[in-house]
Each structure stands twice: as structure tokens, then as C-alpha cells.
Amino acid sequence: MEMHDLCAIAARDTRCVLATAIKVDGHAYRKQGVSMLLTEDGRMYGSISPGCLESDLQARVSHVLDTMQMEFAEYDMRPEDDLSWGETIGCGGLVVVLLEPVCGELRDTLQKMYECFRSGAAIALTRTFQDDYTRIQYGWKRIELTGTRRQPVLRPSLVPSHDRPDLPRLMLVPERVPATSNGSRSSHLSGDSQHISDAESDAGIATNNTVSTNPWDVPQQLTSLYTPIPRLIIIGAGNDVIPVARLARSAGFRVVIADWRESLCTSERFPEAEFVLGFPREIMPLLNINYGDYLILMSHNFPRERELLEMLVDCEYTYLGIMGSKTRTARLLDGLPPLKYVHSPVGLSIGADGPEQIAISIAAELIACKHKVSSLSSDLVQKGSVAHANDGHSSGSR
């Protein structure tokens, strides 16, 4: 789930906690910087692990909301002989999670971020730890994505600790306590008082009868870069578009259905999608296509798609998928100036057959492009494992 969605949820859920993986070392399910929301009544939005951490994080929500104080949770799954994880053993890495009550300054910041996302801007969110890592000051900066196709990274990135050599190493009076049943260890930090919770053990943190509040070398300032949800504009509203729209939405795209057939553009057919009605020359001014947009032509109407392609010649966008054979695409593009980022036949070449499988191949290609994977490794292609469509519409069949 994208930060765009988490900001929207945080705006309507008054009692929730934002959990962010601020430190990842070794193998892990998600990357450093990923966030999720946990509510007081047990709902979870997003994920940090494949399921082995979330239940423990949820158990901490009440304490965080009752105290209205941030909390760190460490999950060290690296020791091969550590059986405390049982059947829920993770990926073998270290994950340090920051839990923040969504209130006050953080709630205001998330609301402003959501407004920026809705306008198509990216956000740089900065957390500055203060008072011995017991309090956070938030800052954010709007980043306009115009004039260039280069964007901020699509996953949050954190300022490494070696960039801040002046950071103090904060020490606490030690208190040895057992680890929890799942192997997690927590530091509850409240106001000016600092103590190790009942779920904490030294676990290698204790040194010379002292315990550090920052044993993971987390820098004093963390900056995460977030882009808005990319917009996928699908030209056409036929039945084969329904699974594409559904999967694209699940993959983190804002889906817009554009068609001149009003009867096909309904929320019953396309839940959570936006609609733009009209012929190409009518909808193009409304769409205001920019370089961050993804487009797929699936109307199966040759004249209308040709009309739209003619108007795309001078537009900036990230992805242009065209449904149909290479021969049909060549006819569509005949006589036009070279168009950028064309993927045709649309979708990864996985041998897909039928609307559902084709939709899976399209969603996979969208995800690959979204994460800046324009092609798979040459080794995979040479082995015939899978191929990626590329500029020049030269990919093989699905």
C-alpha cells in the first residue's frame, strides 16, 4: 500500500499508529523506509513483513496510543540457532520499526502530504529525533515532478548514519528482562523518562552495564522520499479492461477509465476507478497527460486509437501500452513521429491466454516499469524464461 493511501486512511481513523521500518539489515520482505498503519480496533493497512511481525506490532498499538509516545521495536531474525520465532521465522534479517501515534504534528503533516499527492506532487518527509530519541520533529517539502522524466526514488530512502558523524550514542541504566515469545525486543521511550519495557532484553545491546537507546546507529535525521500514486489511463471500457483495472489498483495505481460509451463506465464495473467520457479530442484536454502517467490503449477501435496517438506525439508520459498484435500496432503508428516508451503487445511475455492471464501480464509489466525495471536481465531472456516489451514494440507474444 502506497503512502498516498496511508495518508488518506490516517485522516479518517482518529486512533491509529504509523509503523515504519527505519532500519533493515540483511534479508527482509520489504525495503527500508516502508510504512503501514495499525488501528486501535485491530485493522492493518499495508505490511512490513510477510506476516511474522504484524501481530506483535498490533499488540503494541494500545500502549503507543495510551502514552502518545513513539516506540522502537527490534526484530532480529539473523541468528540461525534462535528458535524463539518458531514457525513464523522471518527472512533472516534485522528490522527496526518505529511506531508513531498519529496525532498532533504528525497528523497535520500526513494531511498536507495527502493534499500534495492529490495534486501530483512528490513529498520529502523528514523526521528529526530530539530529546534523546524520545520526540520527533516533522518537516516536509513539496517536490514538483515537472520538466524532466527523472523522479525521486519510488521507495522511501533514508539518510545513512555515516552522513551524521556527530551523533551521540545515548545510554540508559540497564535492566535485564526476557525477550518476548516471538523474539522481538522493544524500547518504550516516554517524555524525559527512559526505561526498558518488559519485552526488552539486552540481546547484545548491553555494554559495560549500560544500554544504548540507539544501538542500531539510526541517524538523528531521516528523510523519506515519496511519489504520488501513478495514474494509469486506460482508453476503453470493454470487459477485458475490468481485470486490468482491478489488478492495477491492487498494484498501487490510480486508475482512470476513458471511453465514449457512457453505459460501460460505471462504478459497478470499475470500483474505485475515475471516469472521463468522450472521444479522444474531447478527453485529451481533460486528462492533462504528463510524464508520470501510464497509458494503455484497449478500446479495440482503430480510428479512435489512431486519433489519440496523433495527439500523444508531443506529450510526456512514462508508459504507453497498446493492446493487439505487432502488425496492428505497426499500422497504428505508421506515418507518425517515433513515440516513446511503447510496449506492444502490452504485458510481459508469460504465455498468457484469456483476459485474466493477460491482465496479470499487463499488471506485471506496469509494476516492472513503476520500479524502473525497463527490461529483465539478459540471462533470463536468453534462457527464454520471460521477456519484457520495449520501445519499438518488438516483444514476443504474451
N, C-alpha and C positions, 0 to 999 in steps of 0.2 A: 504494500500500500504506500502511495506517494505521500510526501509531506503535505501536499495540497489537500488531500483527503483528511489527514490527521488534523490539520488546522480547522477544517470545516466541522469535524466532529467535536473538537475541543470547544468550539464556540457554542455548541448546544448542550454539551454534557458539563454540568457545573461541578461535579465531583469526579475528577479523573487525574491520572498521573501519566506524565510523559517519560517513557523509558528509552534511553539512548545508549548504544554500545560505544563508549568513548575510548575503549582500548581493546584491540583484538591482536592476539599474538599466536601464531600458528594457524592450524586449520580451523575454520569456522564456517557455519552455514551462511551467515550474512557478513557483509563488509563493515569495517569500522565506520561509525557515523550513522548507521541505520537506526530508525526510531520506531516505536509503537506506542499506542495508547491503551491504558488499562483503567477501567471504571470501577467505582466502588461496589457496584452490583454484579461484578464478575465478567463483564464483557471485555473482549480483547479485539483491538483493531491493529492489523499489521503483525509482524513477527520479527524476532531477533534470532531464534533458533528453530530447528525442525519440530520443536515441542518439548524439549527437555528442560528448558529454562522458564518457560512462561508460567507454569503453575506456581513455581517458587516466587517469581516476580509478583504474581497476583496476590500471593499471601502477604506481601509487604505493603500493599496499597493502603490498607486501613491505617497502618502506623504512619505512613508518609502523610496521609490526609489529616489524621488526628493532630500530628505535630506541626504540619505545614512546613516541614523542613526537608531539604534534599537528602538523599541517601545514596551510598555506593554499595553495589553488590558484586562480589567477585565469584566467578565460576572457573575453576582451574581443572580442566579435563586432560591435562598433559600427562600426569604420572600413569604409566601403564599398569602399575600394581594397585591403583586406587580403585577399590571396589564399591565405594560409597555411592557411586552413580547407579549401580545396579543395571537394570535393563534399559535405563534411559540415558546411557552414556552418550555424551555429545561427540563432537568431531575431533576431539583430541587437542583443542587449543585453549587459550586463556581468553576469557571475555569479562571485561569490567563494564558494568552497566550503571549509568547514572539515572536515578529516579527523581523526578521533579514534580511537585504538586502544581497543577495547572491553576494558578491563581495570580492575582496582582499583576506584576510587571510581565510575567511570562504569558498570562492570558492576553494581555493587551498586545504583546509582541506577536503572538500567533494570529490574532485577529488582523493586525496590519499586514502580516505576511500573506494571509489568505486574500486580502484585497489586492495585493500586488500580483499574486499568482493569477487571479481572475483577469487582470489587465494584461497578462502575458509577460510580466517582468520576472527576472530571477532574483533570488534573495541570498545575501551573505549574512548568516546569523552568527553572532559572536557571543560566547559565554566567557565572562571573566570571573574567576573564582576569587573570593575575598574572605577576610577573617578566618584564616587557616582552613580554607576549603569548606566553610560552613555556610557560605552565602554566595549567590551568583548575581552578577550584574549583566543585563542583557543589552545587546546592541544589534541593530540590523541595518543593512544597506541595500537599497534597490539597485538592481543591475539591469539596464536596458539591453535587450538582445537584438540590436539593430545594426545594420551596416556591414555585418560580417557573418559568415556561417559558423565561425568558431564560437562555442558555447562554454560556460563553466562546466565542470565535470558533472555527470549525471548522478553520481552518488556522492554523498557528503564526504568531504575530506577534512582532516584535522591537522592543525599546525603541530608538527612534531616537537617533542620535548627538547631536542638538541638546538632548536631555534631560540630557546629561552634558558641560557646557561645560568642566569641569575636566580633561578627559582630556589626557594628554601626547601629543605626536606623537613617536614613538620613531624614532631614526635609526641607520643602520648604515653601516659603511665600504662604499663602492660596489665592485661587481665586475661588470663588463660581460660578459655571456655571451649567446649566441644563444638565440632562442626555440625551443621545440620545433616539430616538424613540423606540429602542429595548432594552433599559435598560443597554447598555454597557457603560463603563467608561474607558477612556484612559489616559495614561501618555505619552506624547511626550517628550523625553529627547534628547537634541541635544548639542553635544560638552560640553563645560563648562557651558552653559546656561541651565536652567531647568525651565519649565513652565508647567502649566496645560492647556491642549487643550480645545477648545470649546466644546468637547464631554465629559468633565470631570465635576463631581460634588464631593462634599466632601463625600457624601454617607457613613457617619460614619468614614471616614478617618481623617477628620479634628479634631484636639485635641489641645485645648489651643491656637487657632489661628495659628496653624502650620499644614502642611500636609507632610506625610512621602512619600518618593519615593519608599519605600519598606514596605507598610502596610501589606503585606502577609507573612512577615518573610521568604522571599526567601533567601537561603544561598548565600554567596558570591561565592561559587564554586559549580557547578552542574556537575555530571558525569553521562552520559548515556551509557549503555552497549548495543551494537547491534551485532547480529549474522548475518552471510551471509544468503541469501535465501537458504533454504534447497533444496537439489536436490532429485527429485523423478525420479527414473529409472523404466520405465515400460517395461517389457520384453513382446514384442508382439505389433503388429500394426494393429490388426483387427478393424472392425467397432465399436465394443463395447468399444474400447480404446479411441475413439475420444471424447465422452463426459467426460470421466475421465480426460483426458489431459486438456481439456478446463476448467473444474471446478478447477482442481488442480492449474492451472496457476492463476486463479482468486483468489484462496485461499492463494497465496503467495509462490508457489513452482516453482523452476526451473525444467522444465520437459525435460527429456531425453527419447527418444523412441529408444529401441534396438530391432532389428529384422534382420533376414537373408533374408527377402523378400524385395528387394530394391524398387519394384513397389509400396509398401504400405507406404513407408517412404517418404512422400512428404510434402512440406510446405502448399500445398492446403488442405491436410487432417489434418495437425497438425501445425497451425500457431504458430510461436514463440517457437516451440519446437526444441531441438537439436536431432541429429540422430547419432546412432552408428550402423553400418551394419556388420553383420557376425553371425556366430554360437557362442554359449557360450564360447568355448575355444579361439575364436578369439577376442571376445569383452571384456572379463574379464580384460586382461591387459590394455586395453584402458580406461575402466571405472574407474579403480583405486578406488574401493569402500572403503569408510571409515565410521567411526562410526556415522557421521552426515547424512548419506544417507538413503533415504526411497526407498524400492523396492516393486514392485508388479509384480507377475507372471500372465500374461494374454494371453499367446501365445496359450493356449489350446493344446499344443504339449507335451505330457507326456515325451517322451525320452529327448527332449531338456531341459525341466524344471528340470528333474532329474539330468541331466548333470550339470546344473548351480547350483543347490542346493549342489551338491557334492563339488563344488569349493567355496561355501559360508561358509563352516564349520569353516574355520579359519579366516573369515573376521569379521570386526567390522562394525556395521550398527545400525540404530535406529529403523527401522520398516521393517518387511517382510510380505507383504500381498500375499495370494495365492487364486486365483480365482478357485472356484469349491467346491464340497461337502466335508464334513469332511472325508468321505470314500476315496475319491480321494486323499486328502491331506495326509491321513494316509499311503496310498500306496506310495506316492511320498517320504515321509520321512522314510519309512521302511528301517531299517538297517543302517541309518545314525546316527552319534552322535547327541545329542539334539541340535537343532538350537534355537537361541534366538529371542525373540520379534516376534514370529509368530502370525499372525492374519488371521484366516481362519475359516469359509468363510470370505473373506475380506469384510470390511464395517460394519457399525453399523446395529444392528438388528431393522429395522424400517418397516419391511413388504414390502420392495421394490420389484417391479415387472417390468421387462423390463430394457433395457440398461440405459436410462436416470435416472430412480429412483435408480438403482444400483450404478450408478456413483455418485449420491447425497449421498448415504450411505457411499461410499468409501471416498469421499471428507470430509464428516463429521468426519470420523474416523481419517483421516490424520490431520485434524485441532485439534482434541482432543489430538492426540499424540504429535503434534507440541507444544501444550501448556502444555505438561506434564500431561495430564489427561489420565492415563492408564486405568481407569475404572470409571464408574459413581457411584454415591452413592448407597449404599446397599438398601436404601429405594426405589429408583426408580426401581432397579432391582426386588425387592420383589413385587412391585406393577405391574410389567410386563410392565412398561412404555417403557423402552428401555434397551437394553443390549449391552455391549461392548465386542468385540472379545478380547481374551487374549492369553498369552502364552499357548501352549498346544492345540491350535485350538479347543477350546471347546465351542465356542459361538453357539447360535442358528441360525436359518435361518434369512435372511435379512428381 
